[in-house]
């Protein structure tokens, strides 16, 4: 079978499974690089001709180019996923040639998270003096209190923000319902009041809850800049602030009171293993505090 044709079939398979546009771009780009290497360097055009030695050579070349281990691991995962599909779902191959390709180990670094004081300072750094100020305050509050992904904030529909809950559409178009805390609700009420006033004489071009000052959907860069501005105003200089760091904060704080499975559902993870990554970010003191709080004897009714 022609490798190029099978790769194209796999990409349509991924698209049908509602992979995000960003993931599809990464997959297509990587498979094009692999296809070019196999054709030009190894003289391979057939799927069944690909061996572990060819793939080892490809990965070795990436290492020699100076790619970081984390980037190489990402490439290995994409390639392995394709060959797994060929073996397990379509039966095009009997063995995955990536199984014997050694994947470099990546040293896990403990993420430097945000503190409660830093979160509060960033929320407080914005006022209710204008629509944009109130919007930024509400966005920072939602990121920290709901653990939303960047794209979930930017594409959140006004119709899905209800009295006490928010309906979020996550990866793979999976929906989940999140509760609005009283503190967050207070911020949202004030934001909605200013939003209504601001757009009473302006054109609204989107049904999204959070809009740019021109009435359009917020861009990825726009949301990133809001978090950077919040950090600057709050005087946070020793950390690189970005939207996902708030999701990290939410996960760690939630782990203090929720079990891993419940948190996985709230974060919109398809597998608990993904949620488990946040456990590695907890400091020794946080783990000790969590152990004390869950101690059977400490929780006995007296």
C-alpha positions as CSV (number, residue, x, y, z in Angstrom):
1,X,0.0,0.0,0.0
2,X,1.2,3.5,-0.8
3,X,2.3,5.2,2.4
4,X,1.2,8.6,1.3
5,X,-2.4,7.3,0.6
6,X,-2.6,5.6,4.0
7,X,-1.4,8.7,5.8
8,X,-4.1,10.7,4.0
9,X,-6.7,8.2,5.1
10,X,-5.5,8.4,8.7
11,X,-5.7,12.2,8.6
12,X,-9.4,12.0,7.5
13,X,-9.9,9.5,10.3
14,X,-8.5,12.0,12.8
15,X,-10.6,14.8,11.4
16,X,-13.7,12.6,11.7
17,X,-12.9,12.2,15.4
18,X,-13.0,16.0,15.9
19,X,-9.3,16.6,16.6
20,X,-8.7,20.3,17.0
21,X,-7.4,22.3,14.0
22,X,-4.1,22.9,15.8
23,X,-3.7,19.1,16.3
24,X,-4.5,18.4,12.7
25,X,-1.9,21.0,11.5
26,X,0.7,19.4,13.8
27,X,-0.1,15.9,12.5
28,X,-0.1,16.8,8.8
29,X,3.2,18.7,9.2
30,X,4.9,15.9,11.0
31,X,3.7,13.2,8.5
32,X,4.8,15.3,5.6
33,X,8.3,15.5,7.1
34,X,8.4,11.8,7.7
35,X,7.1,11.0,4.2
36,X,9.7,13.2,2.6
37,X,12.5,11.6,4.7
38,X,11.4,8.0,3.8
39,X,11.1,8.8,0.1
40,X,14.3,10.8,-0.3
41,X,16.7,9.3,2.3
42,X,15.5,5.7,2.4
43,X,13.8,5.2,-1.0
44,X,10.5,4.0,0.7
45,X,7.0,4.7,-0.7
46,X,5.2,1.6,0.6
47,X,3.7,1.3,4.1
48,X,4.8,-2.3,4.6
49,X,8.4,-1.4,3.7
50,X,8.9,0.9,6.7
51,X,11.0,-0.7,9.4
52,X,12.1,0.2,12.9
53,X,15.6,1.0,11.5
54,X,14.1,3.6,9.1
55,X,12.2,5.3,12.0
56,X,15.3,5.2,14.3
57,X,17.2,6.9,11.5
58,X,14.5,9.6,11.2
59,X,14.5,10.2,15.0
60,X,18.3,10.2,15.1
61,X,18.4,12.9,12.4
62,X,16.1,15.1,14.4
63,X,18.3,14.7,17.4
64,X,21.3,15.7,15.3
65,X,19.4,18.8,14.1
66,X,19.4,19.9,17.7
67,X,15.7,19.4,18.5
68,X,14.9,19.3,22.2
69,X,13.9,16.0,23.7
70,X,10.4,17.2,24.4
71,X,9.9,18.0,20.7
72,X,11.2,14.6,19.7
73,X,8.9,12.9,22.1
74,X,6.0,14.8,20.6
75,X,7.1,13.6,17.1
76,X,7.4,10.0,18.3
77,X,3.9,10.0,19.7
78,X,2.4,11.3,16.5
79,X,4.2,8.6,14.4
80,X,3.4,5.9,16.9
81,X,-0.3,6.9,16.9
82,X,-0.4,6.5,13.1
83,X,1.2,3.0,13.1
84,X,-1.0,1.9,16.0
85,X,-4.0,2.8,13.9
86,X,-2.6,0.8,11.0
87,X,-2.2,-2.2,13.3
88,X,-5.1,-2.1,15.7
89,X,-7.9,-0.5,13.7
90,X,-7.3,-1.2,10.0
91,X,-5.1,-4.3,10.1
92,X,-2.8,-2.9,7.4
93,X,0.2,-4.0,9.5
94,X,0.8,-6.8,12.0
95,X,3.5,-5.1,14.0
96,X,4.0,-1.4,14.9
97,X,7.6,-0.5,13.7
98,X,7.7,2.2,16.4
99,X,7.5,-0.3,19.2
100,X,11.2,-0.9,19.1
101,X,12.2,2.8,18.7
102,X,13.6,4.2,21.9
103,X,11.9,7.4,22.9
104,X,14.2,9.9,24.7
105,X,13.4,10.6,28.3
106,X,12.3,14.1,29.2
107,X,13.3,15.4,32.6
108,X,10.1,16.6,34.3
109,X,10.3,20.0,35.8
110,X,8.0,21.0,38.6
111,X,5.9,23.8,37.2
112,X,6.1,27.1,39.1
113,X,2.5,27.7,39.8
114,X,0.5,30.7,40.9
115,X,-0.4,31.5,44.5
116,X,-3.8,32.5,45.8
117,X,-2.4,36.0,46.5
118,X,-1.1,36.3,43.0
119,X,-4.5,35.3,41.5
120,X,-6.3,37.8,43.7
121,X,-3.9,40.5,42.8
122,X,-4.4,39.9,39.1
123,X,-8.2,39.9,39.5
124,X,-8.0,43.1,41.5
125,X,-5.7,44.7,38.9
126,X,-8.8,45.4,36.7
127,X,-11.7,47.6,37.6
128,X,-15.3,48.2,36.5
129,X,-14.5,51.6,35.0
130,X,-15.1,50.4,31.4
131,X,-16.3,47.3,29.4
132,X,-12.7,46.2,28.6
133,X,-11.6,46.5,32.2
134,X,-14.6,44.5,33.5
135,X,-14.2,41.9,30.7
136,X,-10.5,41.4,31.6
137,X,-11.4,41.0,35.3
138,X,-14.2,38.5,34.4
139,X,-11.8,36.5,32.2
140,X,-9.1,36.2,34.8
141,X,-11.7,35.1,37.4
142,X,-13.2,32.5,35.0
143,X,-9.7,31.1,34.2
144,X,-8.9,30.7,37.9
145,X,-12.3,29.6,39.2
146,X,-13.3,27.2,36.4
147,X,-10.0,25.9,35.0
148,X,-11.1,26.7,31.4
149,X,-8.8,26.1,28.4
150,X,-7.9,29.2,26.4
151,X,-10.1,28.2,23.5
152,X,-13.0,27.4,25.9
153,X,-12.9,31.0,27.2
154,X,-12.6,32.5,23.7
155,X,-15.5,30.5,22.2
156,X,-17.8,30.5,25.2
157,X,-21.3,31.3,24.0
158,X,-23.5,33.9,25.8
159,X,-26.4,31.5,25.7
160,X,-24.3,28.9,27.7
161,X,-23.7,31.2,30.6
162,X,-26.7,30.6,32.8
163,X,-27.8,31.7,36.3
164,X,-25.7,29.2,38.3
165,X,-23.9,27.1,35.7
166,X,-21.8,27.4,32.5
167,X,-22.0,24.9,29.7
168,X,-18.5,24.5,28.2
169,X,-17.7,22.8,24.9
170,X,-14.2,21.3,25.2
171,X,-12.0,19.1,23.0
172,X,-13.8,16.8,20.6
173,X,-16.9,18.9,21.1
174,X,-17.5,17.3,24.4
175,X,-19.7,19.3,26.7
176,X,-19.4,19.7,30.5
177,X,-21.4,21.7,33.0
178,X,-19.6,23.8,35.6
179,X,-20.9,25.6,38.6
180,X,-20.6,29.4,39.0
181,X,-19.5,30.3,42.5
182,X,-21.2,33.2,44.3
183,X,-17.9,35.3,44.1
184,X,-17.6,34.6,40.3
185,X,-21.3,35.4,39.8
186,X,-20.9,38.8,41.4
187,X,-18.1,39.6,38.9
188,X,-20.0,38.3,35.9
189,X,-23.2,40.3,36.8
190,X,-21.2,43.6,36.8
191,X,-19.4,42.6,33.6
192,X,-22.7,41.8,31.9
193,X,-24.1,45.1,32.9
194,X,-21.2,47.0,31.4
195,X,-21.2,44.8,28.3
196,X,-24.8,45.5,27.6
197,X,-24.2,49.3,28.0
198,X,-21.1,49.2,25.8
199,X,-22.7,47.3,22.9
200,X,-26.1,49.2,23.1
201,X,-24.9,51.4,20.3
202,X,-22.2,49.2,18.8
203,X,-22.3,46.2,16.3
204,X,-22.0,42.8,17.9
205,X,-20.4,40.4,15.4
206,X,-20.3,37.3,17.5
207,X,-22.5,35.3,19.9
208,X,-19.6,34.8,22.2
209,X,-19.7,35.8,25.9
210,X,-16.3,37.6,25.9
211,X,-15.9,39.9,22.9
212,X,-13.1,42.3,21.7
213,X,-13.8,46.0,21.9
214,X,-14.9,45.8,18.3
215,X,-17.5,43.1,19.0
216,X,-15.5,40.2,17.5
217,X,-14.4,36.9,19.0
218,X,-11.2,37.2,21.1
219,X,-8.1,35.9,19.5
220,X,-5.6,33.6,21.1
221,X,-3.0,36.4,21.2
222,X,-5.6,38.8,22.6
223,X,-6.4,36.4,25.5
224,X,-2.7,35.8,26.1
225,X,-2.1,39.6,26.3
226,X,-4.8,40.0,28.9
227,X,-3.1,37.5,31.2
228,X,0.3,39.2,30.6
229,X,-1.3,42.6,31.4
230,X,-2.8,41.2,34.6
231,X,0.6,39.9,35.7
232,X,2.3,43.2,34.9
233,X,-0.3,45.2,36.9
234,X,-0.1,42.8,39.8
235,X,3.7,43.1,39.9
236,X,4.5,39.5,39.0
237,X,7.9,39.5,37.3
238,X,9.4,36.2,38.1
239,X,6.9,34.0,36.2
240,X,5.8,33.7,32.6
241,X,2.1,34.1,32.8
242,X,-0.2,32.6,30.2
243,X,-3.8,31.2,30.2
244,X,-2.9,27.6,30.9
245,X,-1.2,28.6,34.1
246,X,-4.6,29.5,35.6
247,X,-5.9,26.0,34.7
248,X,-2.9,24.6,36.5
249,X,-3.7,26.7,39.5
250,X,-7.3,25.5,39.4
251,X,-6.3,21.9,39.2
252,X,-3.9,22.0,42.1
253,X,-6.4,23.9,44.4
254,X,-9.2,21.5,43.4
255,X,-7.0,18.4,44.3
256,X,-7.0,19.7,47.9
257,X,-10.7,18.8,48.1
258,X,-11.6,16.6,45.1
259,X,-10.7,13.1,44.0
260,X,-8.8,12.6,40.8
261,X,-11.8,11.3,38.8
262,X,-14.1,14.2,39.7
263,X,-11.4,16.7,38.8
264,X,-10.8,14.9,35.5
265,X,-14.5,15.4,34.6
266,X,-14.4,19.1,35.6
267,X,-11.3,19.7,33.5
268,X,-12.8,17.9,30.5
269,X,-10.1,15.3,30.3
270,X,-10.9,12.1,28.4
271,X,-8.5,10.1,30.6
272,X,-7.6,10.3,34.3
273,X,-3.9,9.8,33.3
274,X,-3.9,13.3,31.8
275,X,-5.3,14.8,35.1
276,X,-2.7,12.8,37.1
277,X,0.1,15.0,35.6
278,X,-1.0,17.7,37.9
279,X,-0.1,15.6,40.9
280,X,3.5,15.8,39.9
281,X,3.3,19.5,40.2
282,X,2.3,19.4,43.9
283,X,5.1,20.3,46.3
284,X,6.0,18.0,49.2
285,X,4.3,20.3,51.6
286,X,1.1,20.3,49.6
287,X,1.1,16.5,49.5
288,X,1.6,16.3,53.2
289,X,-1.2,18.8,53.9
290,X,-3.5,16.8,51.6
291,X,-2.6,13.6,53.5
292,X,-3.3,15.2,56.9
293,X,-6.7,16.6,55.6
294,X,-7.7,13.1,54.4
295,X,-6.5,11.3,57.5
296,X,-9.2,8.8,58.7
297,X,-8.6,9.5,62.3
298,X,-8.6,13.3,61.8
299,X,-12.0,13.0,60.1
300,X,-13.7,10.8,62.7
301,X,-16.7,12.4,64.4
302,X,-15.9,13.3,67.9
